[in-house]
């Protein structure tokens, strides 16, 4: 790697209303919002990252302000020579702040965004895509993907639309009651072609007993996986008991924090760390390599802005294996207008990777200028 002496940060928040709310078992979103971070070094090189926080609604604004006021000022003048090492230093430096404020999530998201932006910056300076910085043997130009976040109402119609957009695998939300869930999945199964993948995500909705019942109910739907059927903080014994009774793969990981916690989660067949929630590109790549070496699937979680989606794609490409990239099926200008590469990047079930150095994309700040709700600059 080269090196970078950090000189300036810009933090942005965009918020765009949507005509159809995005539904989850824990609540719905009537607008899409994201916080993004741009870092620049003394040579003028720069990189981008997303500060994860798409729910509840005020989350991106708060995390952006927290980054600009508390974390970023102390990093002006810092020299980075190794991004993974710097990630560990950032995590250690923010540990007491996270403990004192009882807010590990916001600080983890800020550290992830910095990690993402630094990988982008180092890739641009070295003239290499992030995926080849992570894995010099990576030659992938496209990766398998799936349409995610499909609302239970109108699932069949959404799958038909997503197929026209190039998708060949689909994930439908569940956790809205047995009758509603079965109708949505029946409609989805009837619409999906024989060679197309179908998954479902309960977003931690059920307790252990209900999760076991629903897993039995859903076993005839030929699902590629059942995701987060119960809260992530249920004890390991409950997870192992559920897994032993299931007839389909069990997926999860977006709400797991720490390498040790990922290491003990041997009940997961499909492991889904989120580059923005914990670990950034650095730890997600490490987890992905461990998972695939153990014969399991690495399928990174991401359902927010367009920069993080591209970062997830680079990690999946570098890891390799049989995983799929999660792409939000719902209209979201923060994924497409802000990051134009993502519009039309899906074809025949594959996501086309950007070709340029770093993440290979540059956000179009003018495309959503009217939806910018916050911009803060931090410089020496």
C-alpha positions as semicolon CSV with decimal commas, in nm:
position;residue;x (nm);y (nm);z (nm)
1;X;0,000;0,000;0,000
2;X;0,096;0,364;-0,040
3;X;0,031;0,615;0,240
4;X;-0,207;0,901;0,302
5;X;-0,191;1,197;0,536
6;X;-0,551;1,298;0,607
7;X;-0,631;1,663;0,538
8;X;-1,006;1,709;0,497
9;X;-1,344;1,540;0,544
10;X;-1,686;1,620;0,400
11;X;-1,999;1,466;0,549
12;X;-2,329;1,468;0,358
13;X;-2,684;1,357;0,431
14;X;-2,948;1,315;0,159
15;X;-3,316;1,233;0,216
16;X;-3,555;1,139;-0,066
17;X;-3,929;1,064;-0,018
18;X;-4,061;0,745;-0,179
19;X;-4,412;0,680;-0,307
20;X;-4,434;0,328;-0,160
21;X;-4,298;0,277;0,194
22;X;-4,041;0,003;0,243
23;X;-4,193;-0,250;0,483
24;X;-4,008;-0,445;0,751
25;X;-4,140;-0,650;1,041
26;X;-3,995;-0,384;1,276
27;X;-4,137;-0,079;1,092
28;X;-4,160;0,097;0,756
29;X;-3,965;0,372;0,577
30;X;-4,150;0,647;0,392
31;X;-3,823;0,810;0,279
32;X;-3,477;0,688;0,189
33;X;-3,183;0,862;0,353
34;X;-2,810;0,810;0,368
35;X;-2,504;0,974;0,519
36;X;-2,187;0,967;0,311
37;X;-1,829;1,056;0,395
38;X;-1,557;1,191;0,165
39;X;-1,196;1,185;0,285
40;X;-0,911;1,374;0,117
41;X;-0,539;1,356;0,182
42;X;-0,266;1,620;0,145
43;X;-0,194;1,501;-0,211
44;X;-0,554;1,571;-0,316
45;X;-0,648;1,204;-0,346
46;X;-0,990;1,118;-0,210
47;X;-1,223;0,832;-0,128
48;X;-1,589;0,776;-0,037
49;X;-1,774;0,571;0,224
50;X;-2,129;0,542;0,357
51;X;-2,217;0,586;0,725
52;X;-2,478;0,315;0,768
53;X;-2,809;0,426;0,917
54;X;-3,124;0,380;0,712
55;X;-3,365;0,321;1,003
56;X;-3,514;0,490;1,206
57;X;-3,553;0,809;1,004
58;X;-3,326;1,047;1,207
59;X;-3,036;0,799;1,218
60;X;-2,826;0,930;0,925
61;X;-2,848;1,291;1,045
62;X;-2,733;1,203;1,395
63;X;-2,448;0,981;1,285
64;X;-2,326;1,241;1,037
65;X;-2,321;1,509;1,308
66;X;-2,149;1,269;1,549
67;X;-1,880;1,197;1,291
68;X;-1,820;1,564;1,210
69;X;-1,815;1,685;1,569
70;X;-1,654;1,400;1,762
71;X;-1,451;1,159;1,547
72;X;-1,320;1,334;1,238
73;X;-1,153;1,646;1,388
74;X;-0,903;1,429;1,575
75;X;-0,798;1,256;1,253
76;X;-0,680;1,565;1,066
77;X;-0,307;1,519;1,003
78;X;-0,312;1,145;1,076
79;X;-0,098;0,932;0,846
80;X;-0,237;0,603;0,720
81;X;0,004;0,345;0,580
82;X;-0,205;0,029;0,617
83;X;-0,586;0,041;0,606
84;X;-0,654;-0,280;0,809
85;X;-0,414;-0,163;1,080
86;X;-0,577;0,180;1,083
87;X;-0,919;0,017;1,113
88;X;-0,804;-0,157;1,431
89;X;-0,664;0,168;1,566
90;X;-0,989;0,354;1,495
91;X;-1,194;0,085;1,662
92;X;-0,973;0,102;1,970
93;X;-0,976;0,484;1,972
94;X;-1,357;0,501;1,969
95;X;-1,412;0,217;2,215
96;X;-1,443;0,430;2,528
97;X;-1,662;0,684;2,351
98;X;-1,896;0,404;2,246
99;X;-1,903;0,263;2,599
100;X;-1,952;0,599;2,771
101;X;-2,233;0,703;2,539
102;X;-2,384;0,350;2,532
103;X;-2,389;0,382;2,152
104;X;-2,165;0,121;1,992
105;X;-2,368;0,124;1,670
106;X;-2,311;0,487;1,568
107;X;-1,939;0,476;1,637
108;X;-1,901;0,143;1,458
109;X;-2,080;0,287;1,153
110;X;-1,851;0,589;1,144
111;X;-1,541;0,368;1,166
112;X;-1,682;0,149;0,887
113;X;-1,738;0,453;0,663
114;X;-1,381;0,570;0,722
115;X;-1,250;0,224;0,643
116;X;-1,456;0,216;0,322
117;X;-1,337;0,562;0,218
118;X;-0,972;0,479;0,286
119;X;-0,984;0,162;0,076
120;X;-1,131;0,375;-0,202
121;X;-0,860;0,640;-0,158
122;X;-0,577;0,385;-0,153
123;X;-0,718;0,215;-0,460
124;X;-0,732;0,544;-0,648
125;X;-0,374;0,630;-0,546
126;X;-0,243;0,288;-0,650
127;X;-0,453;0,269;-0,968
128;X;-0,616;-0,059;-0,863
129;X;-0,976;-0,161;-0,789
130;X;-1,043;-0,233;-0,424
131;X;-1,115;-0,599;-0,507
132;X;-0,760;-0,650;-0,636
133;X;-0,611;-0,464;-0,340
134;X;-0,790;-0,717;-0,122
135;X;-0,710;-1,016;-0,342
136;X;-0,451;-0,974;-0,618
137;X;-0,578;-1,294;-0,781
138;X;-0,931;-1,157;-0,825
139;X;-1,031;-1,142;-1,192
140;X;-1,409;-1,114;-1,152
141;X;-1,591;-0,864;-1,375
142;X;-1,941;-0,951;-1,246
143;X;-2,091;-1,127;-0,944
144;X;-2,416;-1,309;-0,872
145;X;-2,683;-1,090;-0,713
146;X;-3,044;-1,090;-0,593
147;X;-3,331;-0,845;-0,554
148;X;-3,394;-0,780;-0,185
149;X;-3,641;-0,594;0,036
150;X;-3,947;-0,713;-0,156
151;X;-4,262;-0,604;0,028
152;X;-4,512;-0,884;0,104
153;X;-4,794;-0,696;-0,067
154;X;-4,757;-0,730;-0,441
155;X;-4,459;-0,965;-0,416
156;X;-4,538;-1,137;-0,747
157;X;-4,564;-0,807;-0,933
158;X;-4,234;-0,688;-0,784
159;X;-4,059;-1,010;-0,883
160;X;-4,188;-0,971;-1,238
161;X;-4,054;-0,614;-1,250
162;X;-3,719;-0,717;-1,103
163;X;-3,688;-0,996;-1,358
164;X;-3,725;-0,735;-1,632
165;X;-3,447;-0,539;-1,460
166;X;-3,215;-0,838;-1,487
167;X;-3,255;-1,023;-1,155
168;X;-3,286;-1,400;-1,130
169;X;-3,318;-1,439;-0,751
170;X;-3,552;-1,264;-0,508
171;X;-3,593;-1,215;-0,132
172;X;-3,938;-1,146;0,013
173;X;-3,995;-0,991;0,356
174;X;-4,188;-1,197;0,612
175;X;-4,275;-1,164;0,981
176;X;-4,616;-1,002;0,928
177;X;-4,828;-1,291;1,054
178;X;-4,854;-1,648;0,931
179;X;-5,140;-1,589;0,687
180;X;-4,976;-1,284;0,532
181;X;-4,636;-1,454;0,512
182;X;-4,771;-1,766;0,346
183;X;-4,970;-1,566;0,092
184;X;-4,669;-1,352;0,001
185;X;-4,440;-1,652;-0,037
186;X;-4,699;-1,855;-0,226
187;X;-4,743;-1,567;-0,470
188;X;-4,367;-1,531;-0,498
189;X;-4,310;-1,903;-0,551
190;X;-4,579;-1,914;-0,819
191;X;-4,421;-1,619;-1,000
192;X;-4,057;-1,731;-0,975
193;X;-3,932;-1,955;-1,254
194;X;-3,794;-2,301;-1,180
195;X;-3,434;-2,187;-1,221
196;X;-3,475;-1,869;-1,011
197;X;-3,381;-1,837;-0,644
198;X;-3,627;-1,743;-0,367
199;X;-3,537;-1,641;-0,010
200;X;-3,718;-1,482;0,283
201;X;-3,618;-1,254;0,572
202;X;-3,806;-1,223;0,903
203;X;-3,588;-0,938;1,040
204;X;-3,559;-1,105;1,386
205;X;-3,937;-1,107;1,432
206;X;-4,004;-1,444;1,600
207;X;-3,910;-1,596;1,933
208;X;-3,746;-1,941;1,935
209;X;-4,071;-2,137;1,951
210;X;-4,245;-1,940;1,676
211;X;-3,929;-1,949;1,464
212;X;-3,931;-2,329;1,480
213;X;-4,299;-2,341;1,386
214;X;-4,253;-2,101;1,094
215;X;-3,944;-2,283;0,971
216;X;-4,156;-2,597;0,951
217;X;-4,437;-2,409;0,775
218;X;-4,196;-2,265;0,518
219;X;-3,999;-2,580;0,441
220;X;-4,214;-2,666;0,139
221;X;-4,140;-2,337;-0,039
222;X;-3,797;-2,452;-0,163
223;X;-3,625;-2,147;-0,016
224;X;-3,258;-2,076;-0,076
225;X;-3,246;-1,955;0,284
226;X;-3,447;-1,827;0,582
227;X;-3,287;-1,511;0,721
228;X;-3,285;-1,382;1,080
229;X;-3,592;-1,573;1,204
230;X;-3,530;-1,464;1,564
231;X;-3,336;-1,194;1,754
232;X;-2,962;-1,213;1,717
233;X;-2,911;-1,203;2,095
234;X;-3,090;-1,533;2,156
235;X;-2,835;-1,770;2,317
236;X;-2,626;-2,000;2,098
237;X;-2,812;-2,304;2,230
238;X;-3,141;-2,165;2,094
239;X;-2,986;-2,101;1,753
240;X;-2,831;-2,447;1,735
241;X;-3,159;-2,608;1,835
242;X;-3,343;-2,416;1,563
243;X;-3,083;-2,503;1,301
244;X;-3,096;-2,874;1,384
245;X;-3,472;-2,874;1,320
246;X;-3,461;-2,678;0,993
247;X;-3,486;-2,826;0,644
248;X;-3,345;-2,518;0,470
249;X;-3,028;-2,308;0,506
250;X;-3,021;-2,053;0,789
251;X;-2,886;-1,705;0,713
252;X;-2,782;-1,407;0,925
253;X;-2,498;-1,185;1,033
254;X;-2,594;-0,824;0,963
255;X;-2,649;-0,766;1,336
256;X;-2,350;-0,965;1,465
257;X;-2,054;-0,764;1,591
258;X;-1,700;-0,885;1,648
259;X;-1,483;-1,155;1,492
260;X;-1,528;-1,381;1,796
261;X;-1,908;-1,365;1,766
262;X;-1,891;-1,450;1,397
263;X;-1,655;-1,737;1,477
264;X;-1,896;-1,903;1,722
265;X;-2,203;-1,859;1,498
266;X;-2,156;-2,204;1,344
267;X;-2,533;-2,238;1,307
268;X;-2,531;-2,005;1,006
269;X;-2,513;-2,164;0,662
270;X;-2,517;-1,824;0,493
271;X;-2,310;-1,552;0,665
272;X;-2,406;-1,190;0,598
273;X;-2,187;-0,924;0,761
274;X;-2,269;-0,564;0,671
275;X;-1,976;-0,343;0,562
276;X;-2,149;-0,042;0,721
277;X;-2,280;-0,181;1,049
278;X;-1,963;-0,343;1,179
279;X;-1,625;-0,438;1,037
280;X;-1,610;-0,227;0,723
281;X;-1,439;-0,365;0,415
282;X;-1,146;-0,481;0,629
283;X;-1,329;-0,721;0,860
284;X;-1,594;-0,822;0,605
285;X;-1,322;-0,952;0,375
286;X;-1,162;-1,139;0,664
287;X;-1,494;-1,297;0,763
288;X;-1,572;-1,383;0,402
289;X;-1,245;-1,569;0,356
290;X;-1,300;-1,766;0,677
291;X;-1,658;-1,851;0,583
292;X;-1,579;-1,975;0,235
293;X;-1,281;-2,175;0,360
294;X;-1,523;-2,352;0,595
295;X;-1,753;-2,442;0,306
296;X;-2,027;-2,190;0,389
297;X;-2,168;-1,905;0,179
298;X;-2,067;-1,543;0,217
299;X;-2,350;-1,311;0,105
300;X;-2,286;-0,955;0,229
301;X;-2,581;-0,761;0,367
302;X;-2,651;-0,411;0,232
303;X;-2,980;-0,223;0,193
304;X;-2,888;0,145;0,196
305;X;-2,699;0,393;-0,027
306;X;-2,514;0,329;-0,351
307;X;-2,157;0,373;-0,228
308;X;-2,186;0,095;0,029
309;X;-2,344;-0,131;-0,231
310;X;-2,039;-0,095;-0,455
311;X;-1,810;-0,157;-0,156
312;X;-2,000;-0,478;-0,076
313;X;-1,964;-0,587;-0,437
314;X;-1,586;-0,544;-0,428
315;X;-1,560;-0,751;-0,109
316;X;-1,775;-1,032;-0,249
317;X;-1,571;-1,037;-0,570
318;X;-1,246;-1,054;-0,372
319;X;-1,375;-1,331;-0,144
320;X;-1,512;-1,543;-0,429
321;X;-1,732;-1,846;-0,367
322;X;-2,100;-1,896;-0,442
323;X;-2,240;-1,592;-0,262
324;X;-2,488;-1,339;-0,396
325;X;-2,481;-0,960;-0,368
326;X;-2,787;-0,810;-0,198
327;X;-2,944;-0,526;-0,401
328;X;-3,248;-0,332;-0,285
329;X;-3,547;-0,401;-0,513
330;X;-3,722;-0,080;-0,411
331;X;-3,671;0,243;-0,605
332;X;-3,398;0,446;-0,435
333;X;-3,229;0,746;-0,601
334;X;-2,955;0,725;-0,338
335;X;-2,853;0,396;-0,497
336;X;-2,894;0,494;-0,863
337;X;-2,899;0,871;-0,922
338;X;-2,626;0,940;-0,665
339;X;-2,415;0,649;-0,793
340;X;-2,503;0,625;-1,164
341;X;-2,307;0,303;-1,217
342;X;-2,571;0,112;-1,020
343;X;-2,847;0,203;-1,266
344;X;-2,851;-0,079;-1,518
345;X;-2,558;-0,268;-1,364
346;X;-2,766;-0,588;-1,329
347;X;-2,804;-0,829;-1,620
348;X;-2,911;-1,194;-1,628
349;X;-2,866;-1,235;-1,253
350;X;-2,523;-1,070;-1,232
351;X;-2,403;-0,730;-1,110
352;X;-2,137;-0,570;-1,332
353;X;-1,841;-0,447;-1,126
354;X;-1,703;-0,095;-1,183
355;X;-1,383;-0,090;-1,385
356;X;-1,195;0,207;-1,238
357;X;-0,950;0,228;-0,948
358;X;-1,071;0,227;-0,588
359;X;-1,442;0,162;-0,568
360;X;-1,461;0,272;-0,931
361;X;-1,747;0,517;-0,882
362;X;-1,784;0,890;-0,816
363;X;-2,108;1,017;-0,659
364;X;-2,303;1,267;-0,869
365;X;-2,352;1,545;-0,614
366;X;-2,561;1,754;-0,852
367;X;-2,812;1,477;-0,923
368;X;-2,963;1,505;-0,575
369;X;-2,862;1,860;-0,484
370;X;-3,222;1,942;-0,395
371;X;-3,237;1,649;-0,152
372;X;-2,923;1,741;0,043
373;X;-3,022;1,810;0,404
374;X;-2,677;1,838;0,566
375;X;-2,318;1,910;0,463
376;X;-2,034;1,960;0,708
377;X;-1,669;2,013;0,625
378;X;-1,393;1,919;0,869
379;X;-1,044;2,048;0,789
380;X;-0,730;2,162;0,968
